[in-house]
Amino acid sequence: MYAIIESCGKQYKVTEGDVVFFEKLDTAEGKKVTFSNVVLVSNEGKVQIGNPYVKDVKVEGKVVSHGKHKKIIVYKMKPKKNYRRKQGHRQPYTKVEITGIKTAAKKAETTEKEAPAKETTAKKTTIKKAETANK
């Protein structure tokens, strides 16, 4: 079973037990996090695609840690103009372990074949027919 979820403006393919690096989330380490924006769910060959999201499906995870990625060097230069700028950037991330994909259980629908409303309508029609015959 796997799901495609949307978080932080990106889409991630996750399965139970995966460790995923999301952009910085405002959740403390060790706390649970729930992703309700599920775009697609595949369970034993059955695929559910959302419009835009699948209803009643949630992906749960546990925040393992927070950190920063490797440094990226941003270098700007204009030749012959003595213009050089060097800047570094480290993107913060949140490491999340996926604990489960929860789908809502389908409720068994009970249908009543005989409705009591049919009996009352039958009585009303016979009364109306009798009244029109008397006129």
N, C-alpha and C positions, 0 to 999 in steps of 0.2 A: 504494500500500500504506500503510495506517495501522494504528495500534494504540491501545488505551486501556490505560494503565498506572495502577497504584495506588502512590502514594508519599506519605509524610508525612500520611496520613489523608485524602488527596484523590485524585481520578481526573483524569487528563490525557489528551487526545487528541493523539497525536504522529505525525508523519511524518518521513521522513529529511530532514535539513537544517533542521528547525525549531529555534528557540531558545526554551527554556521557562524560566520563573522558578519554581523550587521553593523550599519553605521550606528554611532553612539545613541543608546536608548537611555531614558531617564528612569532606570530601575536599578535598585541596589543589588549587589552580588548575593546570590543564594535565593533570591526571590523568584516567584513564578511569573511568567509573562504569557499572555494569550494573544494570538494573532487571529482576528476574525475576518480579515480580507483574504479569503481563499478563492483563487481564480479557477482552479481545476483540482479534482480529486479522482484518483484511479484506485479502485479496490477490486482485486481479483479479475481484472479484465473489463470491469464496468467503469466507464468514464463519465463523470459529471462535470459539465462545463457551466460556469456561472455567467449571468448576464447582468451586471458585470461580475458579481460575486456569487458563490454557491451559498444557498441558505442553510442554516442550522449546521454548519461545519466549522470547527475551530481547531487550531493547532496550538498545542501547549508546549511550553519550554521552560527551562531553568537557566537563569543568568549565571554563567560560570565565572567570568571576569571581565574587566574593562582594560583597555590598553591603547597603544598607538602602533600603527603600521610602520614599515621602514621609511626612512626619509627620502623624499623626492626633491631633486634639485631643479629649481626653475631659474634659467639663465637667459637674460635678455641682452642683446648686443646690437648696436648699429655701427656698421663698419665706417671707418674714416671720420667718425664724429666724436670719438672718445666717450662713448656711452656704453657702460657695462653695469648690469645689476645682477647679483646672485642672491637667490632667496631659497630657503628650504621649507618644506612642509611635511608634517606628519599627521595623517588623518586618524582621528580617534575611532575606536570600534568597540563593540560589545560582543563577547563570545557567548553564544547561547547553545545549550544542548536541548534538542527536541525530545520531549518525553512522550508525546502521543498526538494522534490525530483523532479528534472526537467527532463522530457523526451522530445526528439525532436518530433515535430508534423510531421506526415507523409504527404508528399507532394502528391497531386493528379497528377497522370501521365496522360498526354494527348497523345494519339496515333493517327496518321494520317493513315487512311486506304488506301487512294490513294496517291501514291508518284509521283511527276512530273517526276522523273527519268525514270519511265516505258515508258512514251510517247516518250522520246528521244531515248531510246534503240530500240523501235519499228521502228522509222524512219531510224536509222542507219542500221538495218538488211535488210530493204527493199532496201536501196541504195546498200548495199553490194551484195545482190542477183542479182540486175539488172546489176551490173558491172561484176559479174562472168558469167552471161548469155551472155554478149556481147563478151567475150573472146572466 
